Amino acid sequence: MAGYRRDDGATHPPLLSPGYKSTVLRAPSQAPILLPHTLTEITGPLLGEGRVTAADADLTKHPDGEATGQRIIVHGQVRDSDGRPVPNTLVELWQANAGGRYLHKWDQHDTPLDPYFTGVGRALTDSQGRYRFVTIKPGAYPWGNHYNAWRPAHIHFSLFGRAFTQRLVTQMYFPDDPLFAYDPVYNSVPEAARSRLISRFDLANSVEAWALAFEFDIVLRGREQTPMESVK
């Protein structure tokens, strides 16, 4: 069986990052226990033909109207450690609206909800591992981690592998955000790997008079792997 290099600790954020206060409560205090694989761990997500549609990748459209805010295109390629594209991978995203508020009962940020924006979408990568979403640029928001704490504008990404337990979660940021220096989540990532979380402005794939584009490639393993969060 072919092996692979284990994480060298230079890419992903540590499970315990005291500046990011919620990790103090959720980080494991004892060594993990290795559990044997069961059917759940070895069978893949059987999406079935037609369960993921093109409409799922356009967050700006709603049956009753169109979302408010700056329309953007977010696209990229999912690659493995050898640079090969990863096709037919389920990519999900979720985000705040243009005012920086999530459609969630726990989010009581003092900015209006958008009745035409759910903030969730999904797409399957094509034969070249590429995905594309149309959405609204999210706003920054206060999050109570410390005094005057604001999260930079970001989009959450989730990728599924061949089984439901093979799930990776990360965040995509936008270039030149002034809040980077003040965000404990972003700064919990080792410094050398932080730039891999920042999308690239892409004028070539922007649509004239309609939407700006941002490119965000996701690398699953290897020296250029994208930093991932723990979902345990």
C-alpha positions as CSV (number, residue, x, y, z in Angstrom):
1,M,0.0,0.0,0.0
2,A,1.4,3.4,-0.9
3,G,2.1,5.7,2.0
4,Y,2.0,9.5,2.2
5,R,3.7,12.2,4.2
6,R,2.1,13.0,7.5
7,D,1.3,16.6,8.4
8,D,4.5,18.3,9.4
9,G,2.7,20.8,11.6
10,A,3.7,23.7,9.3
11,T,0.4,24.2,7.5
12,H,-2.8,23.5,9.6
13,P,-3.7,25.6,12.6
14,P,-3.2,23.9,16.0
15,L,-6.3,22.5,17.7
16,L,-5.6,24.7,20.7
17,S,-5.1,28.4,19.7
18,P,-5.7,30.4,22.9
19,G,-6.2,33.7,21.0
20,Y,-9.2,32.0,19.3
21,K,-11.2,31.5,22.5
22,S,-13.6,28.7,21.5
23,T,-10.6,26.4,20.8
24,V,-9.8,26.4,24.5
25,L,-13.1,24.5,25.2
26,R,-13.2,22.3,22.1
27,A,-9.5,21.2,21.7
28,P,-8.9,17.6,23.0
29,S,-7.2,17.4,26.4
30,Q,-6.1,13.8,25.9
31,A,-4.5,11.9,23.1
32,P,-7.0,10.7,20.4
33,I,-8.1,7.1,20.3
34,L,-7.8,5.2,17.0
35,L,-11.2,3.6,16.1
36,P,-11.6,0.8,13.5
37,H,-13.4,1.6,10.3
38,T,-17.0,0.7,9.9
39,L,-19.3,0.8,6.8
40,T,-19.8,4.5,7.4
41,E,-16.1,5.2,7.0
42,I,-15.5,3.2,3.9
43,T,-18.6,3.9,1.8
44,G,-18.7,7.2,-0.2
45,P,-21.4,9.9,-0.5
46,L,-23.7,8.5,-3.1
47,L,-25.0,11.7,-4.5
48,G,-26.8,10.3,-7.5
49,E,-27.4,11.9,-10.9
50,G,-29.3,15.2,-10.7
51,R,-29.0,15.7,-6.9
52,V,-26.5,18.5,-7.4
53,T,-27.6,21.0,-10.0
54,A,-26.2,24.1,-11.6
55,A,-28.7,26.2,-9.7
56,D,-27.1,25.0,-6.4
57,A,-24.0,26.9,-7.3
58,D,-25.7,30.3,-7.8
59,L,-26.4,31.8,-4.4
60,T,-27.7,35.1,-5.8
61,K,-30.9,33.6,-7.2
62,H,-34.0,33.0,-5.1
63,P,-37.5,32.0,-6.2
64,D,-38.8,35.3,-5.0
65,G,-36.0,37.7,-5.9
66,E,-32.3,38.3,-6.1
67,A,-29.7,38.8,-3.3
68,T,-28.5,42.2,-2.4
69,G,-24.8,43.1,-2.5
70,Q,-21.7,43.0,-4.7
71,R,-22.1,40.0,-7.1
72,I,-18.9,37.9,-7.4
73,I,-17.7,34.8,-9.1
74,V,-15.7,32.4,-7.0
75,H,-13.9,29.6,-8.9
76,G,-10.9,27.3,-8.6
77,Q,-9.4,23.9,-8.9
78,V,-9.2,21.1,-6.4
79,R,-5.8,19.2,-6.7
80,D,-4.1,16.4,-4.9
81,S,-0.5,16.4,-3.6
82,D,0.9,15.6,-7.1
83,G,-0.9,18.5,-8.7
84,R,-3.5,16.2,-10.3
85,P,-7.1,17.5,-10.6
86,V,-9.7,15.8,-8.3
87,P,-12.9,15.3,-10.3
88,N,-16.4,14.7,-9.0
89,T,-15.7,16.1,-5.6
90,L,-18.6,17.7,-3.7
91,V,-17.7,21.3,-2.8
92,E,-20.0,23.1,-0.4
93,L,-19.8,26.7,0.9
94,W,-21.5,28.8,3.4
95,Q,-21.1,32.5,4.2
96,A,-22.6,35.7,5.7
97,N,-24.6,38.1,3.6
98,A,-23.4,41.4,2.3
99,G,-24.0,43.0,5.7
100,G,-22.0,40.3,7.6
101,R,-24.9,38.3,9.0
102,Y,-25.6,34.5,8.7
103,L,-29.0,33.1,8.3
104,H,-28.8,31.3,11.7
105,K,-30.8,31.8,14.9
106,W,-27.6,32.3,16.9
107,D,-26.5,35.2,14.7
108,Q,-28.0,38.4,16.2
109,H,-25.7,40.8,14.5
110,D,-27.4,44.2,14.2
111,T,-27.7,44.2,10.4
112,P,-30.6,43.1,8.3
113,L,-31.1,39.6,7.0
114,D,-31.5,39.3,3.2
115,P,-34.8,37.5,2.5
116,Y,-33.3,36.4,-0.9
117,F,-30.0,35.1,0.3
118,T,-29.5,31.8,2.2
119,G,-25.7,31.9,2.1
120,V,-25.3,28.2,1.2
121,G,-24.3,26.5,-2.1
122,R,-22.8,23.4,-3.5
123,A,-21.2,22.1,-6.7
124,L,-19.4,19.1,-8.1
125,T,-15.9,19.5,-9.6
126,D,-15.7,18.8,-13.3
127,S,-13.3,16.4,-15.0
128,Q,-10.5,18.9,-14.4
129,G,-11.3,19.3,-10.8
130,R,-12.8,22.8,-11.3
131,Y,-15.7,24.4,-9.5
132,R,-17.5,27.7,-10.0
133,F,-20.0,29.7,-7.8
134,V,-21.9,32.9,-8.2
135,T,-22.5,34.6,-4.9
136,I,-22.4,37.9,-3.0
137,K,-19.2,39.3,-1.4
138,P,-19.8,38.8,2.3
139,G,-19.3,41.6,4.8
140,A,-17.1,41.6,7.9
141,Y,-18.9,41.0,11.2
142,P,-18.3,41.3,15.0
143,W,-17.9,38.0,16.8
144,G,-17.2,38.7,20.5
145,N,-13.9,36.9,20.8
146,H,-12.2,39.9,22.3
147,Y,-12.8,43.7,22.5
148,N,-13.8,45.2,19.2
149,A,-13.3,41.8,17.4
150,W,-14.3,41.6,13.7
151,R,-13.9,38.7,11.3
152,P,-12.4,39.6,7.9
153,A,-14.8,38.9,5.0
154,H,-14.5,35.1,4.3
155,I,-16.3,32.1,2.7
156,H,-16.3,28.7,4.4
157,F,-15.6,25.7,2.1
158,S,-16.3,22.0,2.8
159,L,-15.0,19.2,0.6
160,F,-16.0,15.5,0.7
161,G,-13.8,12.6,-0.4
162,R,-14.9,9.0,-1.0
163,A,-16.6,8.7,2.5
164,F,-18.6,10.9,4.8
165,T,-15.7,11.0,7.3
166,Q,-13.3,12.2,4.6
167,R,-14.3,15.8,4.9
168,L,-12.1,18.9,4.8
169,V,-13.1,22.4,5.9
170,T,-11.3,25.6,5.2
171,Q,-11.9,29.4,4.8
172,M,-11.3,31.6,1.8
173,Y,-10.4,35.3,2.4
174,F,-10.2,38.2,0.0
175,P,-7.0,40.1,-0.9
176,D,-5.7,43.0,1.1
177,D,-8.2,42.8,4.0
178,P,-7.2,45.3,6.7
179,L,-8.5,42.9,9.4
180,F,-6.0,40.1,8.8
181,A,-3.6,41.4,11.5
182,Y,-6.4,41.4,14.1
183,D,-8.0,38.1,13.4
184,P,-7.0,35.1,15.7
185,V,-8.6,32.6,13.3
186,Y,-6.5,33.7,10.4
187,N,-3.4,34.1,12.6
188,S,-3.8,30.6,14.1
189,V,-2.5,29.3,10.8
190,P,1.3,29.1,10.6
191,E,2.6,32.2,8.9
192,A,4.1,30.5,5.9
193,A,0.8,29.0,4.9
194,R,-1.6,31.9,5.4
195,S,-1.3,33.2,1.9
196,R,-2.9,29.9,0.7
197,L,-6.1,31.0,2.3
198,I,-6.3,34.3,0.3
199,S,-8.1,34.2,-3.0
200,R,-6.6,35.9,-6.1
201,F,-8.5,38.7,-7.9
202,D,-9.1,37.4,-11.4
203,L,-10.0,40.1,-14.0
204,A,-9.9,37.7,-16.9
205,N,-12.8,35.7,-15.5
206,S,-14.8,38.7,-14.3
207,V,-17.9,39.4,-16.4
208,E,-18.1,43.0,-17.7
209,A,-20.6,45.2,-15.9
210,W,-21.9,42.1,-14.0
211,A,-19.5,40.5,-11.5
212,L,-15.9,40.4,-10.3
213,A,-14.1,37.1,-10.1
214,F,-11.8,35.6,-7.4
215,E,-9.8,32.4,-7.9
216,F,-9.3,30.0,-5.0
217,D,-7.5,26.7,-5.6
218,I,-7.7,24.0,-3.0
219,V,-4.7,21.6,-2.6
220,L,-5.5,18.5,-0.5
221,R,-2.0,17.4,0.5
222,G,1.7,18.0,0.1
223,R,3.9,21.0,0.4
224,E,1.4,23.4,-1.0
225,Q,-1.7,22.0,0.8
226,T,-4.4,24.4,1.8
227,P,-4.7,24.9,5.6
228,M,-7.7,23.1,7.0
229,E,-9.8,23.3,10.2
230,S,-10.7,20.5,12.5
231,V,-14.3,19.5,12.2
232,K,-14.3,17.2,15.2
